[in-house]
Amino acid sequence: MPDYNVVLQAGWIVKKAKSVEDAINIAIAEAGKKLNPDLSFVRVDVGGIECPKCGETFKSALLISKTALVGLVFEMKVFNAESEEHAIKIARAEIGKRMPNVPLEVLEVVKIE
């Protein structure tokens, strides 16, 4: 059975953030705490958004009145999945179990050769 690299994204709300960088650091730390120690192998990073006008990519975080919405990306290797859909189900189940109120969206699924 093949292995897959599954990338999911989620919006993370951070309150009382002092800056965008502060919000990003808090969001990554909070998500990491929820995943550790069971899923310490899941890579957590801030997502990127492409500017529709100039095409430049920037970090997906918005700060208004000390409340931020940070786009997080979760990357997980799934081993011995029956199919791409099965790998997505496994990743969503494992990550979603630790973050029950966080909607997860699939960004990418790549078969590992």
VOMARLO-385236 format. One line per field, with one value per residue: residue in one letter; x, y, z negated of N, C-alpha, C in turn. Coordinates in nm, 4 decimals. Each point is the difference from the previous one (the first is absolute). Layout:
<atoms>
resn (A,...)
n.X (X,...)
n.Y (Y,...)
n.Z (Z,...)
ca.X (X,...)
ca.Y (Y,...)
ca.Z (Z,...)
c.X (X,...)
c.Y (Y,...)
c.Z (Z,...)
</atoms>
This chain:
<atoms>
resn (M,P,D,Y,N,V,V,L,Q,A,G,W,I,V,K,K,A,K,S,V,E,D,A,I,N,I,A,I,A,E,A,G,K,K,L,N,P,D,L,S,F,V,R,V,D,V,G,G,I,E,C,P,K,C,G,E,T,F,K,S,A,L,L,I,S,K,T,A,L,V,G,L,V,F,E,M,K,V,F,N,A,E,S,E,E,H,A,I,K,I,A,R,A,E,I,G,K,R,M,P,N,V,P,L,E,V,L,E,V,V,K,I,E)
n.X (0.0837,-0.0424,0.0988,-0.0544,0.0232,-0.0675,-0.0472,-0.0275,-0.1046,0.0210,-0.1094,0.0935,-0.0856,0.0627,-0.0266,-0.0057,0.0060,0.1290,0.0308,0.0154,0.1273,-0.0447,-0.0993,0.0907,0.0879,-0.0988,-0.0469,0.1240,0.0268,-0.1161,0.0133,0.1270,-0.0482,-0.0977,0.0994,0.0789,0.0534,-0.1304,-0.0161,0.1085,-0.0341,-0.1127,0.0318,0.0158,-0.0618,0.0375,-0.1232,-0.0138,-0.0152,-0.0467,0.0672,-0.1303,0.0536,0.0927,-0.0713,0.0391,0.0730,-0.0999,0.0400,-0.0740,0.0049,-0.1084,0.0430,-0.1086,0.0281,0.1280,-0.0807,0.0590,-0.0031,0.0524,0.0444,-0.0318,0.1158,-0.0659,0.1237,-0.0558,0.0926,-0.0744,0.0271,0.0173,-0.0307,-0.1270,-0.0249,-0.0068,-0.1218,0.0522,0.1038,-0.0890,-0.0754,0.1119,0.0505,-0.1177,-0.0074,0.1268,0.0056,-0.1110,0.0496,0.1120,-0.0693,-0.0915,0.0299,0.0993,-0.0654,0.0194,0.0786,-0.0196,0.1303,0.0602,0.0007,0.1157,-0.0005,0.0497,0.0941)
n.Y (-0.1186,0.1013,0.0877,0.0923,0.1162,0.0236,0.1043,0.0399,0.0810,0.0963,0.0637,0.0733,0.0146,0.1157,0.0023,0.1306,-0.0025,0.0173,-0.0999,0.0120,0.0326,0.0793,0.0379,0.0080,0.0556,0.0737,0.0218,0.0109,0.0761,0.0641,0.0034,0.0358,0.0771,0.0295,0.0083,0.0626,-0.1093,-0.0294,0.1224,-0.0232,-0.0984,0.0602,0.0459,0.1017,0.0728,0.1248,0.0158,-0.0038,0.1285,-0.0214,0.1120,0.0277,0.1077,-0.0250,-0.0978,0.0940,-0.0940,0.0073,0.0129,-0.1094,0.1281,0.0203,0.1195,-0.0054,0.1152,-0.0383,-0.0225,-0.1190,-0.0111,-0.1158,-0.0046,-0.1147,-0.0581,-0.1140,-0.0490,-0.1083,-0.0888,-0.0604,-0.1029,-0.0799,0.1067,-0.0338,0.1311,0.0942,-0.0421,-0.1207,0.0457,0.0648,-0.1081,-0.0690,0.0870,0.0126,-0.1311,-0.0203,0.0929,-0.0338,-0.1173,0.0629,0.0313,-0.0378,0.1218,-0.0596,0.0713,-0.1163,0.0642,-0.0859,0.0195,-0.1118,-0.0944,-0.0474,-0.0874,-0.0641,0.0207)
n.Z (0.0000,0.0748,-0.0032,-0.0794,0.0580,-0.1122,0.0688,-0.1250,0.0118,-0.0909,-0.0337,-0.0580,-0.0987,-0.0030,-0.1285,-0.0151,0.1319,-0.0163,0.0807,0.1300,-0.0165,-0.0968,0.0799,0.0958,-0.0818,-0.0467,0.1229,0.0454,-0.1051,0.0113,0.1313,-0.0171,-0.0976,0.0862,0.0870,-0.0850,-0.0441,0.0084,0.0468,-0.0696,0.0811,-0.0400,0.1198,-0.0835,0.0915,0.0225,0.0462,0.1288,0.0286,0.1208,0.0128,0.0133,-0.0524,-0.0956,-0.0576,-0.0859,-0.0592,-0.0906,-0.1262,-0.0191,-0.0350,-0.0717,-0.0357,-0.0755,-0.0605,0.0114,0.1029,0.0102,0.1303,-0.0376,0.1236,-0.0617,0.0235,0.0099,-0.0116,0.0529,-0.0311,0.0926,-0.0780,0.1051,0.0708,0.0023,-0.0208,0.0925,0.0264,-0.0072,0.0684,0.0752,0.0007,0.0185,0.0873,0.0604,-0.0076,0.0315,0.0937,0.0620,-0.0386,0.0277,0.1095,-0.0884,-0.0382,0.0621,0.0935,0.0581,0.0846,0.0976,-0.0104,-0.0453,0.0914,-0.0449,0.0985,-0.1040,0.0887)
ca.X (-0.0837,0.0834,0.0076,-0.0404,0.0254,-0.1275,0.0109,-0.1302,0.0077,-0.1041,0.0052,0.0232,-0.0285,0.0888,-0.0451,0.0992,0.1283,0.0608,0.0389,-0.0254,0.1005,-0.0391,-0.1156,0.0481,0.0736,-0.0972,-0.0814,0.0824,0.0258,-0.1240,-0.0280,0.1011,-0.0345,-0.1123,0.0454,0.1056,0.1120,-0.0462,0.0216,0.1141,0.0549,-0.0749,0.0661,-0.0934,0.0608,-0.0969,-0.0272,0.0295,-0.1063,0.0537,-0.0670,-0.0630,0.0440,0.1417,0.0442,0.0961,-0.0546,0.0269,-0.0513,-0.1453,-0.0378,-0.0683,-0.0124,-0.0878,-0.0385,0.0641,-0.0526,0.0583,-0.0338,0.1249,-0.0159,0.1029,0.0127,0.0430,0.0526,0.0099,0.0213,-0.0897,0.0596,-0.0832,-0.1399,-0.0554,-0.0172,0.0164,-0.1136,0.0248,0.1055,-0.0648,-0.0825,0.0897,0.0584,-0.1072,-0.0422,0.1049,0.0152,-0.1309,-0.0270,0.0644,-0.0533,-0.1361,-0.0772,0.0774,-0.0242,0.1210,-0.0209,0.1115,0.0726,0.0791,0.0308,0.1021,0.0438,0.1438,0.0562)
ca.Y (0.1186,0.1200,0.1041,0.1304,0.1211,0.0723,0.1365,0.0573,0.1363,0.0386,0.1364,-0.0016,0.1307,0.0378,0.1231,0.0788,-0.0013,0.1327,0.0234,-0.1148,-0.1024,-0.0538,-0.0869,-0.1195,-0.0810,-0.0545,-0.1011,-0.1203,-0.0600,-0.0598,-0.1190,-0.0993,-0.0567,-0.0931,-0.1184,-0.0712,-0.0750,-0.1080,0.0301,0.0909,-0.0111,0.0883,0.1293,0.1126,0.1216,0.0995,-0.0111,0.1151,0.0478,0.0732,0.1268,-0.0089,0.1095,-0.0057,-0.1390,-0.0300,-0.0810,0.0498,-0.0862,0.0115,0.0429,0.1281,0.0497,0.1154,0.0255,-0.1009,-0.1334,-0.0427,-0.1253,-0.0499,-0.1206,-0.0992,-0.1146,-0.1220,-0.0968,-0.1301,-0.1173,-0.1104,-0.1218,-0.1164,0.0351,-0.0745,0.0921,0.1407,0.0349,-0.0649,0.0787,0.1236,-0.0363,-0.0281,0.1266,0.0798,-0.0639,0.0129,0.1407,0.0471,-0.0546,0.0888,0.1342,-0.0310,0.1150,0.0682,-0.0600,-0.0307,-0.0081,-0.0642,0.0832,-0.0793,-0.1390,-0.0471,-0.1378,-0.0087,-0.1113)
ca.Z (0.0000,0.0140,-0.1027,0.0508,-0.0765,-0.0001,-0.0499,-0.0357,-0.0505,-0.0953,-0.0510,-0.1452,-0.0594,-0.1106,-0.0656,-0.0743,0.0695,0.0075,0.1388,0.0880,-0.0325,-0.1302,0.0248,0.0696,-0.0980,-0.0965,0.0687,0.0209,-0.1319,-0.0504,0.0806,-0.0362,-0.1311,0.0165,0.0733,-0.0732,0.0564,0.0885,0.1412,0.0091,0.1354,0.0889,0.0150,-0.0064,0.0520,0.0434,0.1426,0.0839,0.0880,0.1134,0.0288,0.1323,0.0861,0.0382,0.0072,-0.1067,-0.1092,-0.1341,-0.1064,-0.0150,-0.1341,-0.0010,-0.1371,-0.0168,-0.1389,-0.0847,0.0289,0.1276,0.0662,0.0583,0.0808,-0.0314,0.0895,-0.0691,0.0958,-0.0665,0.0844,-0.0326,0.0528,0.0294,0.0268,0.1129,0.1116,-0.0350,-0.0864,-0.1285,-0.0646,-0.0473,-0.1166,-0.1129,-0.0456,-0.0620,-0.1255,-0.1013,-0.0378,-0.0458,-0.1326,-0.0977,0.0235,0.0433,0.0475,0.1037,0.1316,0.0760,0.1442,0.0683,0.0972,0.0929,-0.0330,0.0936,-0.0210,-0.0231,0.0788)
c.X (0.0881,-0.0056,-0.0327,0.0462,-0.1269,0.0216,-0.1407,0.0196,-0.1171,0.0180,0.0086,-0.0210,0.0908,-0.0504,0.1158,0.1395,0.0507,0.0381,-0.0338,0.0982,-0.0310,-0.1163,0.0414,0.0709,-0.0942,-0.0808,0.0778,0.0260,-0.1246,-0.0340,0.0982,-0.0290,-0.1133,0.0440,0.1018,-0.0547,-0.0436,0.0316,0.1146,0.0637,-0.0761,0.0695,-0.1056,0.0736,-0.1110,-0.0161,0.0370,-0.1184,0.0652,-0.0827,-0.0609,0.0495,0.1438,0.0543,0.0998,-0.0694,0.0384,-0.0662,-0.1494,-0.0365,-0.0590,-0.0228,-0.0862,-0.0380,0.0461,-0.0587,0.0475,-0.0622,0.1255,-0.0313,0.1155,-0.0047,0.0564,0.0435,0.0288,0.0251,-0.0906,0.0545,-0.1053,-0.1479,-0.0465,-0.0126,0.0266,-0.1100,0.0172,0.1071,-0.0570,-0.0834,0.0856,0.0560,-0.1044,-0.0420,0.1029,0.0164,-0.1304,-0.0383,0.0551,-0.0481,-0.1439,-0.0790,0.0723,-0.0272,0.1307,-0.0349,0.1249,0.0608,0.0670,0.0175,0.0970,0.0398,0.1520,0.0523,0.1121)
c.Y (0.1248,0.0944,0.1337,0.1107,0.0846,0.1369,0.0544,0.1439,0.0278,0.1464,-0.0045,0.1407,0.0213,0.1328,0.0624,-0.0078,0.1438,0.0379,-0.1237,-0.1128,-0.0669,-0.0976,-0.1305,-0.0923,-0.0648,-0.1121,-0.1299,-0.0712,-0.0690,-0.1282,-0.1114,-0.0660,-0.1010,-0.1299,-0.0830,-0.0698,-0.1036,0.0231,0.0990,-0.0021,0.0864,0.1356,0.1101,0.1248,0.0974,-0.0132,0.1264,0.0336,0.0796,0.1256,-0.0072,0.1067,-0.0169,-0.1428,-0.0400,-0.0801,0.0616,-0.0906,0.0238,0.0263,0.1398,0.0402,0.1256,0.0079,-0.1099,-0.1407,-0.0382,-0.1294,-0.0416,-0.1287,-0.0949,-0.1144,-0.1163,-0.1011,-0.1313,-0.1093,-0.1110,-0.1243,-0.1081,0.0337,-0.0750,0.0868,0.1421,0.0445,-0.0581,0.0765,0.1301,-0.0282,-0.0235,0.1300,0.0868,-0.0580,0.0220,0.1443,0.0536,-0.0493,0.0920,0.1442,-0.0113,0.1175,0.0796,-0.0688,-0.0163,-0.0159,-0.0597,0.0975,-0.0840,-0.1419,-0.0503,-0.1416,-0.0007,-0.1235,-0.0663)
c.Z (0.0000,-0.1213,0.0647,-0.0930,0.0128,-0.0647,-0.0212,-0.0459,-0.0918,-0.0363,-0.1515,-0.0544,-0.1212,-0.0559,-0.0772,0.0624,0.0141,0.1431,0.0824,-0.0310,-0.1342,0.0167,0.0668,-0.0980,-0.1005,0.0645,0.0199,-0.1325,-0.0544,0.0764,-0.0336,-0.1325,0.0116,0.0674,-0.0765,-0.1222,0.1026,0.1468,0.0192,0.1395,0.1008,0.0031,0.0048,0.0478,0.0370,0.1510,0.0745,0.0877,0.1119,0.0242,0.1403,0.0978,0.0491,0.0087,-0.1065,-0.1109,-0.1335,-0.1022,-0.0208,-0.1454,0.0096,-0.1451,-0.0001,-0.1462,-0.0947,0.0143,0.1397,0.0506,0.0753,0.0769,-0.0275,0.0998,-0.0813,0.1061,-0.0719,0.1039,-0.0499,0.0689,0.0193,0.0146,0.1251,0.1250,-0.0491,-0.0971,-0.1403,-0.0782,-0.0560,-0.1241,-0.1236,-0.0557,-0.0697,-0.1352,-0.1095,-0.0470,-0.0580,-0.1382,-0.1088,0.0114,0.0489,0.0580,0.1075,0.1341,0.0778,0.1471,0.0647,0.1008,0.1067,-0.0521,0.1068,-0.0387,-0.0136,0.0708,-0.0760)
</atoms>
